[in-house]
Amino acid sequence: MNAKSTIVKRLKEAATKASARVAAAKDDLKAVKSRLKQARKAFKAEKKAAKQLRRKLKEAVAATLVRRRRPSPSPKTKAPLAKAQAKRKSAARRRPKPRTKARTKPAPDTMRSAAEVAKSVIERLHAPPPLLPPAPLIAPSVPGDSGSTVPSPGKP
């Protein structure tokens, strides 16, 4: 009877220790989940900021290409320049060309997911090492030789 009570006592102690470990593991899991959630939010914010910066850069590049200024003409060249511009305007009136906007394709998203990165790393690790070409054979130089590695037929 005494042995049974000690066994029961040990089992109860083990159960309380196990329940404490379970509670600690649950707390750890909650902490890890919250850190993951914060990391996802930060990643989303960084991705959004990068996207906005790319868009602003694209707009700035387009604006600089459109707004190229011509140098102002000097007083001596104003008359010939005015004649040339008048000719261009009259030629443009004769044959009008419809202007179309340049269509730009949206830039593909270069961000890779963690799964894609992991997959490429695993593939690279499992792949055999690359084969290198054999080292070139260099003939030993002979003193008095003119530097050529191929023996000439006239020399002994």
Secondary structure as a PSIPRED ss2 file (coil, helix, strand):
# PSIPRED VFORMAT (PSIPRED V4.0)

   1 M C   1.000  0.000  0.000
   2 N H   0.000  1.000  0.000
   3 A H   0.000  1.000  0.000
   4 K H   0.000  1.000  0.000
   5 S H   0.000  1.000  0.000
   6 T H   0.000  1.000  0.000
   7 I H   0.000  1.000  0.000
   8 V H   0.000  1.000  0.000
   9 K H   0.000  1.000  0.000
  10 R H   0.000  1.000  0.000
  11 L H   0.000  1.000  0.000
  12 K H   0.000  1.000  0.000
  13 E H   0.000  1.000  0.000
  14 A H   0.000  1.000  0.000
  15 A H   0.000  1.000  0.000
  16 T H   0.000  1.000  0.000
  17 K H   0.000  1.000  0.000
  18 A H   0.000  1.000  0.000
  19 S H   0.000  1.000  0.000
  20 A H   0.000  1.000  0.000
  21 R H   0.000  1.000  0.000
  22 V H   0.000  1.000  0.000
  23 A H   0.000  1.000  0.000
  24 A H   0.000  1.000  0.000
  25 A H   0.000  1.000  0.000
  26 K H   0.000  1.000  0.000
  27 D H   0.000  1.000  0.000
  28 D H   0.000  1.000  0.000
  29 L H   0.000  1.000  0.000
  30 K H   0.000  1.000  0.000
  31 A H   0.000  1.000  0.000
  32 V H   0.000  1.000  0.000
  33 K H   0.000  1.000  0.000
  34 S H   0.000  1.000  0.000
  35 R H   0.000  1.000  0.000
  36 L H   0.000  1.000  0.000
  37 K H   0.000  1.000  0.000
  38 Q H   0.000  1.000  0.000
  39 A H   0.000  1.000  0.000
  40 R H   0.000  1.000  0.000
  41 K H   0.000  1.000  0.000
  42 A H   0.000  1.000  0.000
  43 F H   0.000  1.000  0.000
  44 K H   0.000  1.000  0.000
  45 A H   0.000  1.000  0.000
  46 E H   0.000  1.000  0.000
  47 K H   0.000  1.000  0.000
  48 K H   0.000  1.000  0.000
  49 A H   0.000  1.000  0.000
  50 A H   0.000  1.000  0.000
  51 K H   0.000  1.000  0.000
  52 Q H   0.000  1.000  0.000
  53 L H   0.000  1.000  0.000
  54 R H   0.000  1.000  0.000
  55 R H   0.000  1.000  0.000
  56 K H   0.000  1.000  0.000
  57 L H   0.000  1.000  0.000
  58 K H   0.000  1.000  0.000
  59 E H   0.000  1.000  0.000
  60 A H   0.000  1.000  0.000
  61 V H   0.000  1.000  0.000
  62 A H   0.000  1.000  0.000
  63 A H   0.000  1.000  0.000
  64 T H   0.000  1.000  0.000
  65 L H   0.000  1.000  0.000
  66 V H   0.000  1.000  0.000
  67 R C   1.000  0.000  0.000
  68 R C   1.000  0.000  0.000
  69 R C   1.000  0.000  0.000
  70 R C   1.000  0.000  0.000
  71 P C   1.000  0.000  0.000
  72 S C   1.000  0.000  0.000
  73 P C   1.000  0.000  0.000
  74 S C   1.000  0.000  0.000
  75 P H   0.000  1.000  0.000
  76 K H   0.000  1.000  0.000
  77 T H   0.000  1.000  0.000
  78 K H   0.000  1.000  0.000
  79 A H   0.000  1.000  0.000
  80 P H   0.000  1.000  0.000
  81 L H   0.000  1.000  0.000
  82 A H   0.000  1.000  0.000
  83 K H   0.000  1.000  0.000
  84 A H   0.000  1.000  0.000
  85 Q H   0.000  1.000  0.000
  86 A H   0.000  1.000  0.000
  87 K H   0.000  1.000  0.000
  88 R H   0.000  1.000  0.000
  89 K H   0.000  1.000  0.000
  90 S H   0.000  1.000  0.000
  91 A H   0.000  1.000  0.000
  92 A H   0.000  1.000  0.000
  93 R H   0.000  1.000  0.000
  94 R H   0.000  1.000  0.000
  95 R C   1.000  0.000  0.000
  96 P C   1.000  0.000  0.000
  97 K C   1.000  0.000  0.000
  98 P C   1.000  0.000  0.000
  99 R C   1.000  0.000  0.000
 100 T C   1.000  0.000  0.000
 101 K C   1.000  0.000  0.000
 102 A C   1.000  0.000  0.000
 103 R C   1.000  0.000  0.000
 104 T C   1.000  0.000  0.000
 105 K C   1.000  0.000  0.000
 106 P C   1.000  0.000  0.000
 107 A C   1.000  0.000  0.000
 108 P C   1.000  0.000  0.000
 109 D C   1.000  0.000  0.000
 110 T C   1.000  0.000  0.000
 111 M C   1.000  0.000  0.000
 112 R C   1.000  0.000  0.000
 113 S C   1.000  0.000  0.000
 114 A H   0.000  1.000  0.000
 115 A H   0.000  1.000  0.000
 116 E H   0.000  1.000  0.000
 117 V H   0.000  1.000  0.000
 118 A H   0.000  1.000  0.000
 119 K H   0.000  1.000  0.000
 120 S H   0.000  1.000  0.000
 121 V H   0.000  1.000  0.000
 122 I H   0.000  1.000  0.000
 123 E H   0.000  1.000  0.000
 124 R H   0.000  1.000  0.000
 125 L H   0.000  1.000  0.000
 126 H H   0.000  1.000  0.000
 127 A C   1.000  0.000  0.000
 128 P C   1.000  0.000  0.000
 129 P C   1.000  0.000  0.000
 130 P C   1.000  0.000  0.000
 131 L C   1.000  0.000  0.000
 132 L C   1.000  0.000  0.000
 133 P C   1.000  0.000  0.000
 134 P C   1.000  0.000  0.000
 135 A C   1.000  0.000  0.000
 136 P C   1.000  0.000  0.000
 137 L C   1.000  0.000  0.000
 138 I C   1.000  0.000  0.000
 139 A C   1.000  0.000  0.000
 140 P C   1.000  0.000  0.000
 141 S C   1.000  0.000  0.000
 142 V C   1.000  0.000  0.000
 143 P C   1.000  0.000  0.000
 144 G C   1.000  0.000  0.000
 145 D C   1.000  0.000  0.000
 146 S C   1.000  0.000  0.000
 147 G C   1.000  0.000  0.000
 148 S C   1.000  0.000  0.000
 149 T C   1.000  0.000  0.000
 150 V C   1.000  0.000  0.000
 151 P C   1.000  0.000  0.000
 152 S C   1.000  0.000  0.000
 153 P C   1.000  0.000  0.000
 154 G C   1.000  0.000  0.000
 155 K C   1.000  0.000  0.000
 156 P C   1.000  0.000  0.000
